[in-house]
């Protein structure tokens, strides 16, 4: 069942989509299109999701874009559709075009130095096996650990990352199973701001995401007429305007998008 807790409701959005010649569907990956896994390289999409995204993209009526904290190449490989859509990786720092061209925004020297300090601290703490080092961010994962062990890692990482973030003016983000220290800009809101500017103002635009990093995109789109959707098994406070539970409600939403673009032909 689709849930609509605020306007613009999903049914009204699809009425607009079916009468439009073009729209944009922007999607987070982990937790939205794919369930979280202890092995992050095993996080393939829910069954049926990749096929529906491929159908939506091939219709020629929708610009499909993925926005993720992962490097764009990881998302491309896990999604596994050809041709692959436009992908913004590293929270909007990297833009991979459908033709394979990739652009990465440079970091400030001060941010790079802070991330190097974080990486050195992780190594000294013996946490390298639980770390993910990316351009623009450092994350420590505790997903898959027993509750006591996860709490122990969290209690070690939080003070150290908090101190570094406070000194450097960087962002500190909790995600499902870990903590990430990253540059304050760009973020997913930056990505949707740019994407929105590249489309006609009246084009239907939807963003689907699950975690706190997606809140930047939800807030950026507030008041623009875009549809923002929280995709999550359990409700939490959010700036999104609607809520779907994966995978069934997500699949229903994507199926409705396919039908909406077919009507528009």
C-alpha positions in Angstrom: 0.0 0.0 0.0 1.3 3.4 -0.9 1.4 5.9 1.9 1.0 9.6 1.4 1.4 11.7 4.5 1.6 15.1 3.0 1.2 17.0 -0.3 2.0 16.6 -3.1 0.5 13.1 -2.8 1.8 10.3 -4.9 -1.5 9.9 -6.9 -1.5 13.6 -7.9 2.2 13.3 -8.9 1.4 10.5 -11.3 -1.4 12.4 -12.9 1.1 15.1 -13.7 3.6 12.6 -14.9 1.2 10.9 -17.3 0.4 14.3 -18.9 4.0 15.4 -19.2 6.5 14.7 -22.0 9.4 14.3 -19.7 10.2 13.9 -16.0 13.1 13.0 -13.7 13.4 10.1 -11.3 16.3 10.5 -8.8 17.2 7.6 -6.6 19.4 6.8 -3.7 20.9 3.3 -3.9 21.7 1.6 -0.5 18.7 1.1 1.6 16.4 2.5 -1.1 16.9 0.2 -4.1 18.9 -2.4 -2.4 18.8 -3.9 1.2 21.8 -3.3 3.4 24.4 -6.1 3.5 27.3 -6.7 5.8 29.3 -7.2 2.6 28.6 -3.9 0.8 29.6 -5.5 -2.5 26.8 -8.0 -2.1 24.1 -5.2 -1.9 22.2 -6.0 -5.2 18.8 -4.4 -5.9 15.6 -6.0 -4.6 14.3 -8.5 -7.2 12.5 -6.7 -10.0 13.9 -3.2 -9.2 16.7 -3.1 -11.8 14.4 -4.3 -14.6 11.8 -1.6 -13.8 14.5 1.2 -13.7 15.7 0.0 -17.0 12.2 0.2 -18.5 11.7 3.7 -17.1 15.0 4.9 -18.5 14.4 3.2 -21.9 11.0 4.9 -22.3 12.7 8.2 -23.3 10.3 10.0 -21.1 12.3 10.0 -17.8 15.7 11.1 -16.9 16.8 8.5 -14.4 19.7 9.5 -12.0 21.2 7.7 -9.1 22.7 9.6 -6.2 24.8 7.7 -3.7 27.5 7.9 -1.1 29.4 5.2 -2.9 31.8 5.8 -5.8 29.7 5.9 -9.0 31.4 2.8 -10.5 30.2 0.6 -7.6 26.6 1.7 -8.1 26.9 1.0 -11.8 28.2 -2.5 -11.3 25.7 -3.4 -8.5 22.7 -2.0 -10.4 23.7 -4.1 -13.4 21.6 -2.5 -16.2 22.7 -1.6 -19.7 22.9 1.2 -20.7 23.5 2.5 -17.2 21.9 5.8 -16.1 23.6 8.9 -14.9 25.1 8.4 -11.5 26.3 10.9 -8.9 28.7 9.2 -6.5 30.4 10.3 -3.3 27.4 12.3 -2.1 27.5 14.4 -5.2 31.2 14.9 -5.6 31.4 12.6 -8.6 29.3 12.7 -11.7 29.3 9.8 -14.1 27.5 10.4 -17.3 25.7 7.6 -19.2 28.6 7.6 -21.8 31.1 6.8 -19.0 32.6 10.2 -18.6 33.3 11.0 -15.0 34.0 14.2 -13.2 35.2 14.6 -9.6 35.1 17.9 -7.8 38.4 18.7 -5.9 38.6 19.0 -2.2 39.9 21.8 -0.1 43.4 21.2 1.3 42.1 21.6 4.9 39.4 18.9 4.3 42.0 16.5 2.8 44.3 17.0 5.8 41.4 16.3 8.2 40.5 13.1 6.3 44.1 12.0 6.4 44.1 12.5 10.2 41.0 10.4 10.5 42.5 7.6 8.4 45.6 7.6 10.5 43.5 7.5 13.7 41.5 4.5 12.3 44.7 2.7 11.5 46.2 3.3 14.9 43.0 2.0 16.5 43.1 -1.2 14.5 39.8 -0.4 12.7 41.2 -0.4 9.2 39.2 -3.5 8.3 36.0 -1.7 9.2 36.9 1.6 7.4 35.8 2.9 4.0 38.1 5.6 2.6 36.7 7.7 -0.2 37.4 11.0 -1.9 35.7 13.5 0.4 34.8 11.2 3.3 35.9 8.5 5.7 33.4 6.0 7.2 33.6 3.3 9.8 31.1 0.4 9.6 29.9 -1.7 12.5 27.0 -3.4 10.6 27.2 -7.2 11.3 28.9 -7.0 14.7 27.2 -8.2 17.8 25.4 -5.4 19.7 28.1 -5.2 22.4 30.9 -5.0 19.8 29.1 -2.5 17.7 28.5 -0.3 20.7 32.2 -0.5 21.6 33.3 0.6 18.1 30.7 3.4 18.0 31.8 4.7 21.4 35.4 4.9 20.2 34.7 6.5 16.8 32.1 9.1 17.8 34.3 11.3 20.0 37.3 11.2 17.6 35.2 12.0 14.6 33.3 14.6 16.5 36.5 16.4 17.4 37.8 16.4 13.9 34.5 17.5 12.4 34.2 20.4 14.9 37.7 21.6 14.2 37.4 21.5 10.5 33.8 22.4 9.9 33.1 19.1 8.3 29.9 17.0 8.4 29.4 14.0 10.7 26.7 11.6 9.6 25.2 8.6 11.2 24.0 5.9 8.7 22.6 2.5 9.1 25.5 0.6 10.7 28.2 3.2 10.8 29.5 6.8 11.1 30.9 9.0 8.3 33.1 12.1 8.4 32.8 14.0 5.2 33.2 17.4 3.6 30.3 19.7 4.3 29.9 20.3 0.5 29.0 18.9 -1.9 26.1 16.7 -0.7 23.0 15.1 -2.2 21.2 18.4 -2.0 23.9 19.9 -4.2 23.3 17.2 -6.8 19.5 17.6 -6.9 19.9 21.4 -7.1 22.0 21.1 -10.2 19.8 18.4 -11.7 16.7 20.5 -11.1 18.3 23.5 -12.8 19.0 21.4 -15.9 15.3 20.6 -16.4 12.3 22.7 -17.3 10.7 24.1 -14.1 7.4 22.3 -14.8 9.0 18.8 -15.3 7.8 16.2 -12.8 10.7 15.5 -10.5 10.9 12.8 -7.7 13.6 11.9 -5.3 13.6 8.7 -3.3 15.9 8.0 -0.4 16.2 6.3 3.0 18.8 7.7 5.3 20.0 10.9 6.9 22.2 11.8 3.9 19.0 12.0 1.8 17.6 14.7 4.0 19.8 17.2 2.3 18.0 16.4 -1.0 14.6 16.4 0.7 15.2 19.8 2.2 16.7 21.2 -1.1 13.5 20.2 -3.0 11.0 21.5 -0.4 8.7 24.0 -2.0 9.8 23.3 -5.6 6.8 21.0 -6.5 9.0 17.9 -6.5 7.9 14.7 -4.9 10.2 13.6 -2.0 9.8 10.0 -0.7 11.2 8.3 2.3 11.9 4.6 1.4 12.2 2.7 4.7 10.7 -0.2 6.5 10.0 1.9 9.5 8.9 5.6 9.7 11.2 8.2 11.1 11.1 12.0 11.2 11.9 13.3 7.8 11.6 16.3 5.5 10.2 13.9 2.8 6.6 14.3 1.9 5.6 10.6 1.4 6.7 7.2 2.7 7.1 3.8 1.0 8.0 0.5 2.6 10.4 -1.6 0.4 10.3 -3.7 -1.5 6.6 -4.1 -2.3 5.6 -0.4 -2.1 8.8 0.6 -3.9 8.0 -1.9 -6.7 4.4 -0.6 -6.9 5.7 3.0 -7.2 8.2 2.0 -10.0 5.4 0.1 -11.8 3.2 3.1 -11.7 6.0 5.2 -13.1 6.3 2.7 -16.0 2.6 3.0 -16.7 2.7 6.8 -16.4 5.3 7.1 -19.1 3.5 4.6 -21.3 0.3 6.8 -21.0 2.4 9.8 -22.0 3.5 8.3 -25.3 
